[in-house]
Amino acid sequence: MRIAILSRNSNLYSTRRLVEAAQEAGHEVDVMNPLSCYMNINARENSIHRHGKELVHYDCVIPRIGASITFYGTAVLRQFEMMGTYPLNESVAISRSRDKLRSMQLLSRKGIGLPITGFADQPKDIPDLIDMVGGAPLVIKLLEGTQGIGVVLAETAQAAESVIEAFMGMKSNIMVQEYIREAGGADIRCFVIGDKVIASMKRQAKAGEFRSNLHRGGSASLVKLTPAERQTAIKAAKTMGLNVAGVDILRSNHGPLVMEVNSSPGLEGIETASGKNVAGQIISFLEKNAKAHNTRTKGRG
């Protein structure tokens, strides 16, 4: 197969591992920065160009699109889809999962466990917003934040009001969530491929920090999932429409709670903690599903 990987940095661990796994399986791989791609959109035949040349057909595309370029990156991915290329994750599913508020609303509609979440626009609603999520301490999140950036733990109602007012004053979109104290600064990353959790790890925040992101100094270790945690992760990925996802779960007194569904989960932490060839399993999934997709597409032609 001919595989395109949309990534702004070919030296990133995740990108390198996907290239290695694909080449080991005998596939041809090209890594391209989605920002270097531009599109010809017309009623007869769509195309993608790069460096002054039209791209030839690819059998499948692996999007590794960062949050900062979601709009343009998903537009490029959508163009690949329109040209019949099989996507590891579809553009609409990526857009859906990147909108934190929308994803929470979709997960809640499916009855998936979540921290109580509040969203408001007016400063006058702040006191009720804080009460809605059970009062302080509570967590305030920028909707556009990634890797723990823009996430604040407010210990008191007064601190919460001040932080929320400040964000609102800057016209930033935020959501407010209940603080799950019993999680102890830890969450569980479930790596979902298709309809299975193929690997998982526990991420523990460093001392004095409540955010467990590895980018913020958190540590990763092996963890055994409960059946409820496994089912929750699979259902959350399916609700977003993602074939491959990193589902972050908190262990609470009332069951597993989904914090986020990541459409472009990193491979380094999960491969190191689990000892599994996650990149190889992604390529195996592509081989099976891209072949079926291309057979259906040719049949319609």
N, C-alpha and C positions, 0 to 999 in steps of 0.2 A: 504494500500500500504506500501511497504518497501522503505523508502527514505534515500538516502545517501547525506550528506552535506559535500562538500569538503571545509574545513576551517582550517587554522592553529591555530585558537584560538576560543575555544568553548565559551569563556566568552564575546566575542564581542557582542555588542547590536544586530547587524543584525543577527548574528548566533543564539543567544538566542531567538530572536523573531520568527525566522523561525521554530526552534524546538518547541516552545510553540504553534504556530499556527498549526503545523502539528499534534502534540499530541492531541490538542483540537479537531481536526477533526477525530481523531481515527486512525492515522497512526503510524507506527513504524519508528523511526528515529535514525540514527547513524551519528555522526559527526566524521570525520576523516581528519587528516592532509594529504594532497596529497603527501607531501614529505616522509611520512611513508609508502606509497604504492609503490609496485614494480610490474613489469609486466612480464608475460610469453607470448611471441608473437610467434605463430607458425601457420602452415597451417591447423591444425586440430581443435584446440579449444583454444581460447585465454582466459587468466585468469588474475586476479589481486590478489596479495598476500599482507598481512600485518601482521607484528609481527609473521612471520613464518607460517601463515595459509592462505589458499585460501579463498577469500571472496565469500559468497553466492550471489545469484542473487538479485539485487535491481530493483524495478519497475521504479524508476526515480532518477536522481541525480541533486542536486543543486550546481553549482560551485560558490564558493566565493573565487576566486583565485586572490591573490594580484599581482600587476604588477611585483614585484621582482622575482616571480616564474612562470611567464607566460609560459615559454617554457616547464618546467617539468609538471606544473599543467595541461596544455592543453593536454599533452601527456597522462596523467592519465585519463583525461576526455574522450579523444578519445578512450581509451581502453574500458571504460564503454560503449561508443556508439557502438563499434564493437561487444560487448557482448549483444547488444539488449536493453540496458537501455536507457530510454528516458531522454534527458538532458533538463533542463530548458533553458539554452543557449548552442548552439552547440560550439564545440571547434574551428571550423574554423571561426565562427562569433566573438568569443572572440579575437582570434589572429588578425583578420581583424581590429577590433575596437581599439586594443592596439597599433597598428602601426599608430601613429598620421598622418604621411604624407600620407600613403595609404588611411586612412579613409577620409582625406580631398579630395584626388583625386577622390575617389568613390562618395562622396557627390556632388562634383562639376559636375561630369558626369551626375548626376540625376537632375541638375539644382537647387539644394538646396542652399539657401543663406548662404554665408560664408564671413568672413573677407578676404580681399585680402591677399594671402599667397605666400611667396617666399621661394625658397630653392636653395642653391648653395653649391659648394664644394671648389671653388678657391677664395683666398683673393682678387684677382684682380677684381672679379665680385661684390664685396661688394657695391661700389657706385651705380651701376645699380640696385642691389637688393633692396637697400634702396629707390631708386626712384620708383621702381616697385610698392611698397606698399604705395606710397603716401608721402614718406619722414617721418621725425621725427615730433612728437613723434611716436614711434612704439614699438611693443612687440616682444621680442626674447624668444623663447621657446626651451628648450632641448626636443628632441623627446622622451627621456626616463623618463622625469619628471612626478611626480604625486603630487596631492594635493597642487598645486601651487609652488612646489619646482622646481627650474630651469626655472622660468619665470621672465623675467626682462623687466621693462619699461625703454626704452632709450628716454630721453627727447630731445636730440639734435642729429644731424647726426654724429657729432664727437664722442659722447658717444656711439652711435650705432655701428660705425665702430670699436671702441676699444673693445666693448663687443663681437661682432661677431668675430673679429680677435683672441681674447683670447680663445673663444670656439673652433674655427677652429684649433688653435695651440695645443689644448688638444685632437684633433681628435674627438671632440664631434659632434654629428649630431644635427643640430638646424634648426628651421624654423623661418621665420620672418613674422609678421602679422601687418596689419594696426591697429592703435589704435582707438577704437570706443569711442570717447570722450563723445558723448551724452548718453552713457550707464550709466555714472556717477558712475563707480565702482560697478555696480550691474549686476547680471545675473539672469536668471530664470532656475531653475531645473525642468524639466518636467519628471515625472515618468511614463514610458510607460509600459503597460502590454498588450501583444497581439496587437490589433489594436485600443487601447484606451489610452489616457492620464488619469490615474486614480487619480493623485494628482500632485500638483505643488507648488512651493514656490519661493519667491524672496530672493536672497542672496545678502546682502549689505556689501561691504568691510568696515572695521573699518576706522576711521579717519586716513589720511596719508598713506593709503594702497590702491592699485588698484586691488589686488586679492581678490575675494569675497569668497574664500573657507572657510567653517566653521572651518576647521582645522587651519586656520590662523587668527581666531578671528572674522570672518564675522558673521553677524546676519541673521536669517531667519524669514520671515513673509509670510502670505498668499498673494496670488496674483491671479487676474482673467486673464486668458489667452484670447487672441483674437483668432478668428477662424484660422487666418494665422499661429499663433504660435503653435496652437494645431496640425494643419495639417503638419507643418514643423517637429515637434517632432516625429510624427508617421512615416512620410516618412523617416526621418533620421534613426530611429531604424530599419525600414524595409530594408533600403539600406544596413545596416550592417548585416542583417540577425538575429537580436536579438529579442527574445520574451519578454525579460525584459531588460529595459535600462533606464539610467538616461541621458536625453538629455539636455545639457546646452546651453542656447540661450541668445544672447544679443539683446536688443531692439535698433535698429539703425534708422536713418532717412530714410533708404531705406528698411525697413522691418526687420523681424527676421533673425538673423545670428547664425548659429550653431558653437559653440566653440569646443564642444567635445561630443562624445557619449560614455557613461560609461557602460561597460558590467557587472559591479559588484557594482551597486549604493548602498550607505549606506541607512539604514532605519531610523536611529534615528532622523535625521533632518527633513525628510519628514513626518514621523509619528507625530512628535511633532508639526510641523508647521500646518499640515493639520487636525490633529485629526483623521485621517483615519487609519483603520487596514490594512496597506499595506501588511504586512506579510501574513495575512489571505487571501487577494486577490491573492497573489502569489500561495499559496497552492491550492486555488480554481481553478486557471488556470492549475496547475499541474494535479489535479484530472481529469479534463475534457480531457486534451490533452494526458496525459500518458495513460489513459484508451483507447483512440482511437488508439494511437500508438501501444500499446501492442496487441490490437485486430487485427490490420493490420499485425503485425509481426507474430502472431500465424497463421493467415490466409495464409501467405506465407510459413509457415513451413509445 
